[in-house]
Amino acid sequence: MIKKRYSKNFRTLDMYIRLCEGKIISKKTESLNFGVDERSIQRDIDDIRAFLCDKRGTNQNDTREVVYDRSKEGFVMIGAEPSMMTNSEILAVSKILLESRAFTKKELKSILDKLIEGCVPLKNMKLVSDLIANERYHYVELNHKEYIKDKLWQIGSDIHDHSLVSLRYAKANEPGETVKRVVEPVAILFSEYYFYLNAYIVEKDDSGKYVHKYNYPAIFRIDRIKNYKHMDEKFRVSYADRFEEGEFRKRIQFMYAGKLEKIRLKFKGNNPEPILDRLPTAHIIEQSENYSIIDAEVFGKGIIMWLLSQGSKVEVLKPESLRNEMKNILLETLNLYQ
C-alpha cells in the first residue's frame, strides 16, 4: 500500500490545529504518520513557534507558545488566546445596547467605541460603525440622565462582599423627596430601559441586630438611588438561603416586587408561544385547537401590566383575587371611555 504524501503546509496546519485543541505532538509519531523524517517535523514546529511569536508581538494578550513537555514526551501549547467577539456578535450587542437606552449618550459612545475598536478586525471597523451610525446619531437618552456605570460596579462589589449598604431613594411620584433605607444588596437586574438593585430591606431589632423587614427582596431603580454608602458591617448568607437572581428573573414582570404567587391563565389562540416566552416558569396543563390553559409562578403585581397589554387574548382563571383585580381595573378603564 502506497502511503499518501502530504504537503508541508498541510502538516503544519494539521499540527497547529491539534495543538490549539490541547493535543500532544510527538515528533516520532508525526514522522510516521506523514512519512517524513523527524527533522521535517521539528522545522514545522519551529514555524508554528515563529507564527505565535509574531502574534505575541502584535497582541500582548496572546500568550500562546509551543513548549516541549518531558512528562508527556511531546510538544504542547501553553498560554491563552485573547477572547475576541466576531463581527456579527459585535453588531448584535451594539444593536441591543442602542435599543436598551440604558446609558447616557456619553456612556454609550464610550462603550460602543471600545467594543468596536477592541474586538472588530481593522478592515471591518468601518463596516460595523456604518451599520450602527444612524441609530447612534438618533439615540435618545432617558430623562434621568444619570451616569450608571460606576454605580453598577460599586453595587456589584458590595453584593460580592456581602456588605450592608445605606442609601436614600427618590420616590417615583415625588422625585424631590427621598427615603432612607439600610439594605442587603443581592443582585443587579436590567429590565425595560433601567438597571435595578434587588435588596432586602433591614431594620434593627430590640437586640440591635439587623433583620429582614420582609421575606422577599425590594427593587430599587438604580438611577433613583442617592447617597449610596458602603457600610463596614457584613451580612451572612447561607448556601441554602442564597438569592438566585436567575430564578427571581423568571418570575418578575416590570420589576414590581411582591410575594410569590401561582397563577392560571387561559390563552385564546392556537399558538401559546408568546405566553411561554414572556413567563419562563409557565407550562401548559391543557391545550386544544382554540385555547391553552397555562400555569405559572410570578412575583408581585407587575404581571397585571402585561396581562392588560394582551387584551381579550388572555383570561385570568386563578387566583380569584387576581381575577377580581383585573375586573376592577378593566371596569375603571372602560369608564374612561364612556
Secondary structure by P-SEA (a helix, b strand, c coil): cbbbbbcaaaaaaaaaaaaaabbbbbaaaaaaaacccaaaaaaaaaaaaaaaaaaaaaccccbbbbbbbccccbbbbcccccccccaaaaaaaaaaaaaaccccaaaaaaaaaaaaaacccccaaaaaaaaaaaaaaaccccccccccaaaaaaaaaaaaabbbbbbbbbbcccccbbbbbbbbcccccccccbbbbbbbbbbbccccbbbbcccbbbbbccccccbbbbbcbbbbbcccccccaaaaaacccccccccbbbbbbbbccccaaaaaaaccccccccccccbbbbbbcccccaaaaaaaaaccccccccaaaaaaaaaaaaaaaaaaac
